[in-house]
Amino acid sequence: MSGESGQPPAAADGCQADLDLAPTPLLEAIRNEDKTWDKLAPRYGVTNPDPPWKVSLYATCECLAAGEALPSLERRRAEDQLGETLYSGTPAPEQQLLALAHIMLSRGLLSEKDLTRCMNAVRLRLEAS
């Protein structure tokens, strides 16, 4: 049902009306690896309960909002929707990371090729240490 603006209610309040809920093969592969922080931290002798990438994730979200590429409220609603559907069995920090990647991929803010390249670079640095 349309609001008075002629847009669906979700779009009328500035939120993305149609969130792509289709699984992304790359993100599904990542999710299925089950490499959550609580499993990886002991392997590397880390006792901090927060993943080291959590600050970068927060900063990325803030930059996307400041640049108006992805408003905070819209991102949070999309994260909630993805967290209740595609990523429901994934722990919170990883769920937010996957949801942000999903949103960025579906909006064309990031390509799977670029994401794969960045992930490989991080993996190489981690394995080299």
N, CA, C and O atoms as a printed pandas DataFrame, in Angstrom:
     atom_number atom_name residue_name chain_id  residue_number  x_coord  y_coord  z_coord
0              1         N          MET        A               1    0.847   -1.170    0.000
1              2        CA          MET        A               1    0.000    0.000    0.000
2              3         C          MET        A               1    0.890    1.229    0.000
3              4         O          MET        A               1    1.888    1.281    0.719
4              5         N          SER        A               2    0.531    2.217   -0.805
5              6        CA          SER        A               2    1.330    3.431   -0.916
6              7         C          SER        A               2    0.928    4.444    0.133
7              8         O          SER        A               2   -0.235    4.516    0.533
8              9         N          GLY        A               3    1.910    5.237    0.582
9             10        CA          GLY        A               3    1.637    6.350    1.475
10            11         C          GLY        A               3    1.192    7.543    0.640
11            12         O          GLY        A               3    1.062    7.426   -0.579
12            13         N          GLU        A               4    0.958    8.686    1.272
13            14        CA          GLU        A               4    0.508    9.871    0.555
14            15         C          GLU        A               4    1.552   10.381   -0.414
15            16         O          GLU        A               4    1.222   11.101   -1.357
16            17         N          SER        A               5    2.807   10.021   -0.200
17            18        CA          SER        A               5    3.877   10.478   -1.090
18            19         C          SER        A               5    3.895    9.718   -2.401
19            20         O          SER        A               5    4.634   10.073   -3.318
20            21         N          GLY        A               6    3.072    8.656   -2.496
21            22        CA          GLY        A               6    3.082    7.833   -3.696
22            23         C          GLY        A               6    4.137    6.754   -3.649
23            24         O          GLY        A               6    4.274    5.982   -4.598
24            25         N          GLN        A               7    4.890    6.684   -2.556
25            26        CA          GLN        A               7    5.924    5.667   -2.389
26            27         C          GLN        A               7    5.451    4.659   -1.368
27            28         O          GLN        A               7    4.600    4.971   -0.535
28            29         N          PRO        A               8    6.002    3.430   -1.423
29            30        CA          PRO        A               8    5.690    2.474   -0.369
30            31         C          PRO        A               8    6.103    3.053    0.971
31            32         O          PRO        A               8    7.035    3.856    1.013
32            33         N          PRO        A               9    5.451    2.682    2.078
33            34        CA          PRO        A               9    5.768    3.256    3.385
34            35         C          PRO        A               9    7.247    3.211    3.748
35            36         O          PRO        A               9    7.765    4.183    4.297
36            37         N          ALA        A              10    7.935    2.123    3.461
37            38        CA          ALA        A              10    9.353    2.030    3.816
38            39         C          ALA        A              10   10.178    3.065    3.060
39            40         O          ALA        A              10   11.128    3.627    3.605
40            41         N          ALA        A              11    9.813    3.318    1.801
41            42        CA          ALA        A              11   10.569    4.290    1.018
42            43         C          ALA        A              11   10.214    5.708    1.424
43            44         O          ALA        A              11   11.049    6.607    1.325
44            45         N          ALA        A              12    8.978    5.923    1.885
45            46        CA          ALA        A              12    8.546    7.263    2.252
46            47         C          ALA        A              12    9.326    7.819    3.430
47            48         O          ALA        A              12    9.490    9.035    3.531
48            49         N          ASP        A              13    9.818    6.960    4.331
49            50        CA          ASP        A              13   10.580    7.469    5.475
50            51         C          ASP        A              13   12.080    7.423    5.231
51            52         O          ASP        A              13   12.867    7.493    6.174
52            53         N          GLY        A              14   12.481    7.305    3.959
53            54        CA          GLY        A              14   13.893    7.388    3.607
54            55         C          GLY        A              14   14.617    6.057    3.621
55            56         O          GLY        A              14   15.835    6.024    3.446
56            57         N          CYS        A              15   13.909    4.967    3.821
57            58        CA          CYS        A              15   14.551    3.659    3.865
58            59         C          CYS        A              15   14.360    2.930    2.549
59            60         O          CYS        A              15   13.368    3.134    1.849
60            61         N          GLN        A              16   15.300    2.096    2.229
61            62        CA          GLN        A              16   15.259    1.312    1.010
62            63         C          GLN        A              16   14.040    0.410    1.039
63            64         O          GLN        A              16   13.867   -0.362    1.982
64            65         N          ALA        A              17   13.199    0.493    0.033
65            66        CA          ALA        A              17   11.963   -0.274   -0.002
66            67         C          ALA        A              17   12.224   -1.746   -0.308
67            68         O          ALA        A              17   11.595   -2.621    0.288
68            69         N          ASP        A              18   13.127   -2.024   -1.211
69            70        CA          ASP        A              18   13.341   -3.393   -1.648
70            71         C          ASP        A              18   14.762   -3.832   -1.347
71            72         O          ASP        A              18   15.681   -3.553   -2.117
72            73         N          LEU        A              19   14.940   -4.511   -0.241
73            74        CA          LEU        A              19   16.239   -5.054    0.110
74            75         C          LEU        A              19   16.373   -6.407   -0.562
75            76         O          LEU        A              19   15.487   -7.253   -0.444
76            77         N          ASP        A              20   17.468   -6.614   -1.260
77            78        CA          ASP        A              20   17.711   -7.879   -1.933
78            79         C          ASP        A              20   18.069   -8.929   -0.883
79            80         O          ASP        A              20   19.142   -8.874   -0.283
80            81         N          LEU        A              21   17.169   -9.881   -0.667
81            82        CA          LEU        A              21   17.390  -10.919    0.333
82            83         C          LEU        A              21   17.936  -12.206   -0.269
83            84         O          LEU        A              21   18.024  -13.226    0.414
84            85         N          ALA        A              22   18.303  -12.161   -1.547
85            86        CA          ALA        A              22   18.868  -13.350   -2.183
86            87         C          ALA        A              22   20.278  -13.597   -1.643
87            88         O          ALA        A              22   21.073  -12.664   -1.524
88            89         N          PRO        A              23   20.584  -14.848   -1.321
89            90        CA          PRO        A              23   21.933  -15.154   -0.848
90            91         C          PRO        A              23   22.980  -14.817   -1.912
91            92         O          PRO        A              23   22.754  -15.011   -3.107
92            93         N          THR        A              24   24.107  -14.320   -1.465
93            94        CA          THR        A              24   25.233  -14.023   -2.340
94            95         C          THR        A              24   26.229  -15.173   -2.192
95            96         O          THR        A              24   26.668  -15.454   -1.077
96            97         N          PRO        A              25   26.595  -15.840   -3.277
97            98        CA          PRO        A              25   27.479  -17.006   -3.160
98            99         C          PRO        A              25   28.759  -16.739   -2.362
99           100         O          PRO        A              25   29.144  -17.565   -1.535
100          101         N          LEU        A              26   29.415  -15.618   -2.590
101          102        CA          LEU        A              26   30.649  -15.308   -1.867
102          103         C          LEU        A              26   30.388  -15.187   -0.369
103          104         O          LEU        A              26   31.131  -15.745    0.438
104          105         N          LEU        A              27   29.337  -14.463    0.005
105          106        CA          LEU        A              27   29.037  -14.285    1.425
106          107         C          LEU        A              27   28.549  -15.576    2.062
107          108         O          LEU        A              27   28.824  -15.827    3.236
108          109         N          GLU        A              28   27.842  -16.383    1.319
109          110        CA          GLU        A              28   27.413  -17.684    1.847
110          111         C          GLU        A              28   28.632  -18.578    2.105
111          112         O          GLU        A              28   28.677  -19.294    3.105
112          113         N          ALA        A              29   29.608  -18.534    1.211
113          114        CA          ALA        A              29   30.832  -19.309    1.408
114          115         C          ALA        A              29   31.554  -18.851    2.668
115          116         O          ALA        A              29   32.048  -19.674    3.438
116          117         N          ILE        A              30   31.616  -17.541    2.877
117          118        CA          ILE        A              30   32.261  -16.997    4.075
118          119         C          ILE        A              30   31.509  -17.456    5.321
119          120         O          ILE        A              30   32.109  -17.935    6.283
120          121         N          ARG        A              31   30.191  -17.303    5.287
121          122        CA          ARG        A              31   29.366  -17.684    6.444
122          123         C          ARG        A              31   29.504  -19.168    6.752
123          124         O          ARG        A              31   29.560  -19.558    7.918
124          125         N          ASN        A              32   29.559  -19.983    5.731
125          126        CA          ASN        A              32   29.650  -21.430    5.922
126          127         C          ASN        A              32   31.019  -21.895    6.407
127          128         O          ASN        A              32   31.149  -23.018    6.895
128          129         N          GLU        A              33   32.050  -21.041    6.279
129          130        CA          GLU        A              33   33.375  -21.394    6.796
130          131         C          GLU        A              33   33.371  -21.452    8.313
131          132         O          GLU        A              33   34.225  -22.104    8.914
132          133         N          ASP        A              34   32.418  -20.777    8.936
133          134        CA          ASP        A              34   32.255  -20.779   10.391
134          135         C          ASP        A              34   33.528  -20.326   11.110
135          136         O          ASP        A              34   33.925  -20.892   12.128
136          137         N          LYS        A              35   34.149  -19.293   10.550
137          138        CA          LYS        A              35   35.367  -18.740   11.168
138          139         C          LYS        A              35   34.988  -17.509   11.969
139          140         O          LYS        A              35   35.343  -16.385   11.613
140          141         N          THR        A              36   34.271  -17.731   13.046
141          142        CA          THR        A              36   33.845  -16.630   13.900
142          143         C          THR        A              36   34.992  -16.228   14.819
143          144         O          THR        A              36   35.917  -17.005   15.057
144          145         N          TRP        A              37   34.915  -14.992   15.333
145          146        CA          TRP        A              37   35.976  -14.483   16.177
146          147         C          TRP        A              37   36.176  -15.347   17.410
147          148         O          TRP        A              37   37.313  -15.576   17.824
148          149         N          ASP        A              38   35.099  -15.826   17.998
149          150        CA          ASP        A              38   35.241  -16.635   19.218
150          151         C          ASP        A              38   35.963  -17.951   18.944
151          152         O          ASP        A              38   36.484  -18.567   19.874
152          153         N          LYS        A              39   36.005  -18.390   17.699
153          154        CA          LYS        A              39   36.750  -19.601   17.341
154          155         C          LYS        A              39   38.170  -19.292   16.887
155          156         O          LYS        A              39   39.086  -20.084   17.112
156          157         N          LEU        A              40   38.351  -18.140   16.248
157          158        CA          LEU        A              40   39.675  -17.779   15.729
158          159         C          LEU        A              40   40.600  -17.187   16.787
159          160         O          LEU        A              40   41.806  -17.433   16.762
160          161         N          ALA        A              41   40.052  -16.414   17.708
161          162        CA          ALA        A              41   40.882  -15.721   18.708
162          163         C          ALA        A              41   41.794  -16.672   19.471
163          164         O          ALA        A              41   42.989  -16.396   19.573
164          165         N          PRO        A              42   41.283  -17.787   20.017
165          166        CA          PRO        A              42   42.179  -18.689   20.752
166          167         C          PRO        A              42   43.287  -19.273   19.870
167          168         O          PRO        A              42   44.394  -19.535   20.340
168          169         N          ARG        A              43   42.975  -19.470   18.594
169          170        CA          ARG        A              43   43.960  -20.029   17.664
170          171         C          ARG        A              43   45.187  -19.119   17.547
171          172         O          ARG        A              43   46.310  -19.585   17.354
172          173         N          TYR        A              44   44.943  -17.810   17.669
173          174        CA          TYR        A              44   46.032  -16.848   17.546
174          175         C          TYR        A              44   46.460  -16.285   18.894
175          176         O          TYR        A              44   47.223  -15.321   18.956
176          177         N          GLY        A              45   45.971  -16.886   19.967
177          178        CA          GLY        A              45   46.367  -16.476   21.305
178          179         C          GLY        A              45   45.830  -15.119   21.733
179          180         O          GLY        A              45   46.441  -14.444   22.562
180          181         N          VAL        A              46   44.696  -14.714   21.177
181          182        CA          VAL        A              46   44.107  -13.419   21.482
182          183         C          VAL        A              46   43.004  -13.611   22.518
183          184         O          VAL        A              46   42.162  -14.499   22.383
184          185         N          THR        A              47   43.016  -12.775   23.549
185          186        CA          THR        A              47   42.009  -12.897   24.602
186          187         C          THR        A              47   40.962  -11.790   24.544
187          188         O          THR        A              47   39.962  -11.862   25.257
188          189         N          ASN        A              48   41.164  -10.778   23.720
189          190        CA          ASN        A              48   40.194   -9.690   23.590
190          191         C          ASN        A              48   38.903  -10.247   22.986
191          192         O          ASN        A              48   38.940  -10.865   21.922
192          193         N          PRO        A              49   37.757  -10.036   23.655
193          194        CA          PRO        A              49   36.506  -10.584   23.132
194          195         C          PRO        A              49   35.999   -9.868   21.882
195          196         O          PRO        A              49   35.171  -10.416   21.154
196          197         N          ASP        A              50   36.484   -8.646   21.622
197          198        CA          ASP        A              50   36.058   -7.913   20.431
198          199         C          ASP        A              50   36.987   -8.198   19.268
199          200         O          ASP        A              50   38.207   -8.154   19.430
200          201         N          PRO        A              51   36.440   -8.490   18.104
201          202        CA          PRO        A              51   37.285   -8.731   16.932
202          203         C          PRO        A              51   38.057   -7.470   16.556
203          204         O          PRO        A              51   37.546   -6.363   16.721
204          205         N          PRO        A              52   39.267   -7.623   16.058
205          206        CA          PRO        A              52   40.080   -6.451   15.726
206          207         C          PRO        A              52   39.477   -5.615   14.601
207          208         O          PRO        A              52   39.803   -4.435   14.472
208          209         N          TRP        A              53   38.623   -6.192   13.803
209          210        CA          TRP        A              53   38.027   -5.467   12.694
210          211         C          TRP        A              53   36.760   -4.701   13.094
211          212         O          TRP        A              53   36.168   -4.016   12.260
212          213         N          LYS        A              54   36.344   -4.809   14.348
213          214        CA          LYS        A              54   35.105   -4.161   14.768
214          215         C          LYS        A              54   35.188   -2.632   14.644
215          216         O          LYS        A              54   34.213   -2.002   14.235
216          217         N          VAL        A              55   36.313   -2.036   14.982
217          218        CA          VAL        A              55   36.483   -0.586   14.872
218          219         C          VAL        A              55   36.444   -0.164   13.406
219          220         O          VAL        A              55   35.829    0.848   13.069
220          221         N          SER        A              56   37.087   -0.925   12.544
221          222        CA          SER        A              56   37.063   -0.614   11.113
222          223         C          SER        A              56   35.648   -0.739   10.544
223          224         O          SER        A              56   35.247    0.050    9.689
224          225         N          LEU        A              57   34.910   -1.713   11.014
225          226        CA          LEU        A              57   33.526   -1.896   10.580
226          227         C          LEU        A              57   32.693   -0.677   10.964
227          228         O          LEU        A              57   31.936   -0.144   10.153
228          229         N          TYR        A              58   32.847   -0.246   12.215
229          230        CA          TYR        A              58   32.124    0.932   12.693
230          231         C          TYR        A              58   32.508    2.166   11.870
231          232         O          TYR        A              58   31.642    2.945   11.471
232          233         N          ALA        A              59   33.789    2.337   11.623
233          234        CA          ALA        A              59   34.263    3.496   10.857
234          235         C          ALA        A              59   33.731    3.455    9.418
235          236         O          ALA        A              59   33.358    4.490    8.865
236          237         N          THR        A              60   33.697    2.292    8.831
237          238        CA          THR        A              60   33.157    2.154    7.474
238          239         C          THR        A              60   31.691    2.563    7.438
239          240         O          THR        A              60   31.260    3.279    6.535
240          241         N          CYS        A              61   30.928    2.103    8.427
241          242        CA          CYS        A              61   29.504    2.468    8.503
242          243         C          CYS        A              61   29.345    3.980    8.642
243          244         O          CYS        A              61   28.487    4.576    7.991
244          245         N          GLU        A              62   30.164    4.599    9.484
245          246        CA          GLU        A              62   30.091    6.043    9.687
246          247         C          GLU        A              62   30.459    6.806    8.412
247          248         O          GLU        A              62   29.815    7.799    8.074
248          249         N          CYS        A              63   31.481    6.349    7.713
249          250        CA          CYS        A              63   31.894    7.016    6.472
250          251         C          CYS        A              63   30.818    6.894    5.393
251          252         O          CYS        A              63   30.550    7.855    4.672
252          253         N          LEU        A              64   30.208    5.723    5.282
253          254        CA          LEU        A              64   29.137    5.541    4.305
254          255         C          LEU        A              64   27.958    6.461    4.608
255          256         O          LEU        A              64   27.330    7.001    3.698
256          257         N          ALA        A              65   27.665    6.633    5.892
257          258        CA          ALA        A              65   26.564    7.512    6.291
258          259         C          ALA        A              65   26.922    8.979    6.047
259          260         O          ALA        A              65   26.104    9.739    5.528
260          261         N          ALA        A              66   28.126    9.372    6.414
261          262        CA          ALA        A              66   28.553   10.762    6.243
262          263         C          ALA        A              66   28.583   11.158    4.766
263          264         O          ALA        A              66   28.254   12.289    4.408
264          265         N          GLY        A              67   28.975   10.223    3.930
265          266        CA          GLY        A              67   29.023   10.477    2.495
266          267         C          GLY        A              67   27.682   10.280    1.812
267          268         O          GLY        A              67   27.572   10.425    0.594
268          269         N          GLU        A              68   26.668    9.951    2.592
269          270        CA          GLU        A              68   25.299    9.738    2.114
270          271         C          GLU        A              68   25.170    8.586    1.126
271          272         O          GLU        A              68   24.190    8.517    0.383
272          273         N          ALA        A              69   26.145    7.683    1.108
273          274        CA          ALA        A              69   26.042    6.497    0.265
274          275         C          ALA        A              69   25.132    5.457    0.901
275          276         O          ALA        A              69   24.486    4.669    0.210
276          277         N          LEU        A              70   25.091    5.468    2.237
277          278        CA          LEU        A              70   24.258    4.515    2.963
278          279         C          LEU        A              70   23.882    5.126    4.315
279          280         O          LEU        A              70   24.624    4.984    5.287
280          281         N          PRO        A              71   22.735    5.804    4.380
281          282        CA          PRO        A              71   22.316    6.435    5.629
282          283         C          PRO        A              71   22.223    5.423    6.781
283          284         O          PRO        A              71   21.829    4.274    6.581
284          285         N          SER        A              72   22.588    5.866    7.972
285          286        CA          SER        A              72   22.648    4.974    9.138
286          287         C          SER        A              72   21.339    4.256    9.410
287          288         O          SER        A              72   21.335    3.045    9.631
288          289         N          LEU        A              73   20.233    4.975    9.398
289          290        CA          LEU        A              73   18.943    4.354    9.692
290          291         C          LEU        A              73   18.592    3.292    8.665
291          292         O          LEU        A              73   18.087    2.224    9.009
292          293         N          GLU        A              74   18.859    3.589    7.418
293          294        CA          GLU        A              74   18.601    2.626    6.340
294          295         C          GLU        A              74   19.474    1.384    6.512
295          296         O          GLU        A              74   19.003    0.257    6.356
296          297         N          ARG        A              75   20.757    1.602    6.838
297          298        CA          ARG        A              75   21.668    0.478    7.038
298          299         C          ARG        A              75   21.219   -0.389    8.206
299          300         O          ARG        A              75   21.208   -1.616    8.108
300          301         N          ARG        A              76   20.849    0.254    9.312
301          302        CA          ARG        A              76   20.438   -0.509   10.492
302          303         C          ARG        A              76   19.198   -1.343   10.219
303          304         O          ARG        A              76   19.107   -2.492   10.649
304          305         N          ARG        A              77   18.250   -0.764    9.506
305          306        CA          ARG        A              77   17.038   -1.531    9.171
306          307         C          ARG        A              77   17.368   -2.698    8.257
307          308         O          ARG        A              77   16.837   -3.795    8.430
308          309         N          ALA        A              78   18.235   -2.472    7.293
309          310        CA          ALA        A              78   18.641   -3.551    6.394
310          311         C          ALA        A              78   19.416   -4.621    7.159
311          312         O          ALA        A              78   19.223   -5.814    6.923
312          313         N          GLU        A              79   20.291   -4.200    8.074
313          314        CA          GLU        A              79   21.032   -5.167    8.906
314          315         C          GLU        A              79   20.067   -6.008    9.733
315          316         O          GLU        A              79   20.235   -7.222    9.847
316          317         N          ASP        A              80   19.056   -5.359   10.311
317          318        CA          ASP        A              80   18.064   -6.095   11.104
318          319         C          ASP        A              80   17.332   -7.123   10.249
319          320         O          ASP        A              80   17.144   -8.269   10.657
320          321         N          GLN        A              81   16.924   -6.697    9.059
321          322        CA          GLN        A              81   16.191   -7.600    8.177
322          323         C          GLN        A              81   17.071   -8.773    7.730
323          324         O          GLN        A              81   16.618   -9.918    7.712
324          325         N          LEU        A              82   18.307   -8.490    7.377
325          326        CA          LEU        A              82   19.223   -9.568    6.971
326          327         C          LEU        A              82   19.566  -10.461    8.157
327          328         O          LEU        A              82   19.708  -11.674    8.000
328          329         N          GLY        A              83   19.701   -9.870    9.339
329          330        CA          GLY        A              83   20.002  -10.639   10.545
330          331         C          GLY        A              83   18.874  -11.578   10.943
331          332         O          GLY        A              83   19.112  -12.622   11.549
332          333         N          GLU        A              84   17.655  -11.208   10.605
333          334        CA          GLU        A              84   16.499  -12.055   10.912
334          335         C          GLU        A              84   16.257  -13.107    9.844
335          336         O          GLU        A              84   15.476  -14.035   10.053
336          337         N          THR        A              85   16.921  -12.972    8.703
337          338        CA          THR        A              85   16.684  -13.900    7.587
338          339         C          THR        A              85   17.973  -14.637    7.224
339          340         O          THR        A              85   18.264  -15.691    7.790
340          341         N          LEU        A              86   18.730  -14.100    6.302
341          342        CA          LEU        A              86   19.912  -14.794    5.767
342          343         C          LEU        A              86   20.972  -15.134    6.804
343          344         O          LEU        A              86   21.562  -16.214    6.761
344          345         N          TYR        A              87   21.215  -14.218    7.737
345          346        CA          TYR        A              87   22.335  -14.386    8.657
346          347         C          TYR        A              87   21.871  -14.648   10.084
347          348         O          TYR        A              87   22.573  -14.307   11.035
348          349         N          SER        A              88   20.701  -15.248   10.241
349          350        CA          SER        A              88   20.108  -15.432   11.575
350          351         C          SER        A              88   20.931  -16.336   12.490
351          352         O          SER        A              88   20.882  -16.157   13.707
352          353         N          GLY        A              89   21.662  -17.271   11.973
353          354        CA          GLY        A              89   22.439  -18.169   12.811
354          355         C          GLY        A              89   23.869  -17.728   13.038
355          356         O          GLY        A              89   24.670  -18.470   13.608
356          357         N          THR        A              90   24.192  -16.533   12.598
357          358        CA          THR        A              90   25.558  -16.030   12.677
358          359         C          THR        A              90   25.698  -15.122   13.904
359          360         O          THR        A              90   24.811  -14.309   14.163
360          361         N          PRO        A              91   26.800  -15.246   14.670
361          362        CA          PRO        A              91   27.006  -14.377   15.835
362          363         C          PRO        A              91   27.008  -12.889   15.446
363          364         O          PRO        A              91   27.299  -12.532   14.305
364          365         N          ALA        A              92   26.679  -12.043   16.413
365          366        CA          ALA        A              92   26.466  -10.609   16.179
366          367         C          ALA        A              92   27.570   -9.890   15.406
367          368         O          ALA        A              92   27.261   -9.261   14.394
368          369         N          PRO        A              93   28.840   -9.944   15.819
369          370        CA          PRO        A              93   29.800   -9.128   15.068
370          371         C          PRO        A              93   29.939   -9.593   13.614
371          372         O          PRO        A              93   30.036   -8.770   12.704
372          373         N          GLU        A              94   29.948  -10.891   13.403
373          374        CA          GLU        A              94   30.065  -11.413   12.049
374          375         C          GLU        A              94   28.792  -11.156   11.257
375          376         O          GLU        A              94   28.846  -10.937   10.047
376          377         N          GLN        A              95   27.646  -11.181   11.932
377          378        CA          GLN        A              95   26.364  -10.917   11.281
378          379         C          GLN        A              95   26.346   -9.491   10.722
379          380         O          GLN        A              95   25.917   -9.268    9.590
380          381         N          GLN        A              96   26.813   -8.530   11.522
381          382        CA          GLN        A              96   26.841   -7.149   11.060
382          383         C          GLN        A              96   27.805   -6.993    9.885
383          384         O          GLN        A              96   27.512   -6.273    8.930
384          385         N          LEU        A              97   28.929   -7.653    9.955
385          386        CA          LEU        A              97   29.916   -7.583    8.879
386          387         C          LEU        A              97   29.352   -8.157    7.582
387          388         O          LEU        A              97   29.472   -7.540    6.524
388          389         N          LEU        A              98   28.734   -9.345    7.663
389          390        CA          LEU        A              98   28.138   -9.962    6.485
390          391         C          LEU        A              98   26.996   -9.111    5.933
391          392         O          LEU        A              98   26.862   -8.955    4.720
392          393         N          ALA        A              99   26.179   -8.565    6.827
393          394        CA          ALA        A              99   25.052   -7.748    6.376
394          395         C          ALA        A              99   25.551   -6.495    5.648
395          396         O          ALA        A              99   25.012   -6.133    4.603
396          397         N          LEU        A             100   26.576   -5.834    6.192
397          398        CA          LEU        A             100   27.104   -4.649    5.530
398          399         C          LEU        A             100   27.673   -5.017    4.161
399          400         O          LEU        A             100   27.421   -4.315    3.182
400          401         N          ALA        A             101   28.424   -6.090    4.081
401          402        CA          ALA        A             101   28.966   -6.523    2.789
402          403         C          ALA        A             101   27.824   -6.831    1.815
403          404         O          ALA        A             101   27.889   -6.466    0.641
404          405         N          HIS        A             102   26.794   -7.496    2.302
405          406        CA          HIS        A             102   25.628   -7.834    1.475
406          407         C          HIS        A             102   24.980   -6.559    0.921
407          408         O          HIS        A             102   24.689   -6.475   -0.273
408          409         N          ILE        A             103   24.759   -5.578    1.786
409          410        CA          ILE        A             103   24.132   -4.321    1.378
410          411         C          ILE        A             103   25.013   -3.614    0.349
411          412         O          ILE        A             103   24.518   -3.138   -0.673
412          413         N          MET        A             104   26.301   -3.547    0.618
413          414        CA          MET        A             104   27.213   -2.858   -0.299
414          415         C          MET        A             104   27.279   -3.553   -1.650
415          416         O          MET        A             104   27.311   -2.892   -2.688
416          417         N          LEU        A             105   27.300   -4.887   -1.645
417          418        CA          LEU        A             105   27.300   -5.631   -2.899
418          419         C          LEU        A             105   26.007   -5.402   -3.672
419          420         O          LEU        A             105   26.039   -5.157   -4.878
420          421         N          SER        A             106   24.873   -5.478   -2.986
421          422        CA          SER        A             106   23.592   -5.342   -3.681
422          423         C          SER        A             106   23.372   -3.931   -4.215
423          424         O          SER        A             106   22.633   -3.752   -5.183
424          425         N          ARG        A             107   24.001   -2.921   -3.602
425          426        CA          ARG        A             107   23.870   -1.534   -4.065
426          427         C          ARG        A             107   24.952   -1.156   -5.065
427          428         O          ARG        A             107   24.929   -0.047   -5.599
428          429         N          GLY        A             108   25.894   -2.046   -5.331
429          430        CA          GLY        A             108   26.962   -1.734   -6.266
430          431         C          GLY        A             108   28.044   -0.846   -5.675
431          432         O          GLY        A             108   28.847   -0.273   -6.410
432          433         N          LEU        A             109   28.071   -0.726   -4.343
433          434        CA          LEU        A             109   29.118    0.064   -3.689
434          435         C          LEU        A             109   30.430   -0.714   -3.610
435          436         O          LEU        A             109   31.493   -0.145   -3.366
436          437         N          LEU        A             110   30.332   -2.005   -3.817
437          438        CA          LEU        A             110   31.470   -2.913   -3.741
438          439         C          LEU        A             110   31.190   -4.062   -4.693
439          440         O          LEU        A             110   30.051   -4.518   -4.791
440          441         N          SER        A             111   32.200   -4.533   -5.386
441          442        CA          SER        A             111   32.023   -5.688   -6.273
442          443         C          SER        A             111   32.561   -6.942   -5.590
443          444         O          SER        A             111   33.416   -6.865   -4.708
444          445         N          GLU        A             112   32.054   -8.081   -6.004
445          446        CA          GLU        A             112   32.558   -9.341   -5.448
446          447         C          GLU        A             112   34.040   -9.496   -5.748
447          448         O          GLU        A             112   34.788  -10.032   -4.930
448          449         N          LYS        A             113   34.465   -9.032   -6.912
449          450        CA          LYS        A             113   35.883   -9.116   -7.287
450          451         C          LYS        A             113   36.740   -8.311   -6.314
451          452         O          LYS        A             113   37.772   -8.797   -5.849
452          453         N          ASP        A             114   36.317   -7.077   -6.001
453          454        CA          ASP        A             114   37.075   -6.244   -5.066
454          455         C          ASP        A             114   37.065   -6.835   -3.660
455          456         O          ASP        A             114   38.084   -6.832   -2.970
456          457         N          LEU        A             115   35.913   -7.338   -3.244
457          458        CA          LEU        A             115   35.822   -7.950   -1.921
458          459         C          LEU        A             115   36.738   -9.170   -1.830
459          460         O          LEU        A             115   37.440   -9.345   -0.834
460          461         N          THR        A             116   36.734   -9.992   -2.840
461          462        CA          THR        A             116   37.593  -11.175   -2.865
462          463         C          THR        A             116   39.066  -10.777   -2.814
463          464         O          THR        A             116   39.855  -11.386   -2.092
464          465         N          ARG        A             117   39.430   -9.755   -3.583
465          466        CA          ARG        A             117   40.819   -9.278   -3.601
466          467         C          ARG        A             117   41.246   -8.789   -2.217
467          468         O          ARG        A             117   42.341   -9.109   -1.755
468          469         N          CYS        A             118   40.390   -8.020   -1.562
469          470        CA          CYS        A             118   40.705   -7.510   -0.220
470          471         C          CYS        A             118   40.800   -8.645    0.790
471          472         O          CYS        A             118   41.691   -8.651    1.639
472          473         N          MET        A             119   39.898   -9.594    0.703
473          474        CA          MET        A             119   39.928  -10.733    1.627
474          475         C          MET        A             119   41.204  -11.551    1.442
475          476         O          MET        A             119   41.802  -12.004    2.418
476          477         N          ASN        A             120   41.613  -11.737    0.208
477          478        CA          ASN        A             120   42.854  -12.480   -0.046
478          479         C          ASN        A             120   44.066  -11.748    0.510
479          480         O          ASN        A             120   44.983  -12.377    1.039
480          481         N          ALA        A             121   44.078  -10.424    0.395
481          482        CA          ALA        A             121   45.198   -9.639    0.936
482          483         C          ALA        A             121   45.263   -9.769    2.452
483          484         O          ALA        A             121   46.345   -9.919    3.021
484          485         N          VAL        A             122   44.104   -9.713    3.108
485          486        CA          VAL        A             122   44.069   -9.862    4.566
486          487         C          VAL        A             122   44.495  -11.266    4.966
487          488         O          VAL        A             122   45.244  -11.446    5.926
488          489         N          ARG        A             123   44.020  -12.245    4.235
489          490        CA          ARG        A             123   44.375  -13.646    4.536
490          491         C          ARG        A             123   45.881  -13.855    4.423
491          492         O          ARG        A             123   46.480  -14.530    5.260
492          493         N          LEU        A             124   46.496  -13.275    3.385
493          494        CA          LEU        A             124   47.946  -13.401    3.221
494          495         C          LEU        A             124   48.714  -12.757    4.373
495          496         O          LEU        A             124   49.693  -13.322    4.862
496          497         N          ARG        A             125   48.270  -11.573    4.809
497          498        CA          ARG        A             125   48.923  -10.913    5.952
498          499         C          ARG        A             125   48.779  -11.739    7.222
499          500         O          ARG        A             125   49.724  -11.864    8.001
500          501         N          LEU        A             126   47.603  -12.297    7.426
501          502        CA          LEU        A             126   47.353  -13.091    8.636
502          503         C          LEU        A             126   48.219  -14.359    8.618
503          504         O          LEU        A             126   48.814  -14.719    9.634
504          505         N          GLU        A             127   48.286  -15.014    7.494
505          506        CA          GLU        A             127   49.061  -16.250    7.405
506          507         C          GLU        A             127   50.565  -16.001    7.495
507          508         O          GLU        A             127   51.318  -16.881    7.911
508          509         N          ALA        A             128   50.996  -14.814    7.108
509          510        CA          ALA        A             128   52.419  -14.469    7.143
510          511         C          ALA        A             128   52.886  -14.168    8.580
511          512         O          ALA        A             128   54.081  -14.226    8.873
512          513         N          SER        A             129   51.946  -13.852    9.461
513          514        CA          SER        A             129   52.343  -13.483   10.829
514          515         C          SER        A             129   52.519  -14.714   11.705
515          516         O          SER        A             129   52.851  -14.590   12.884
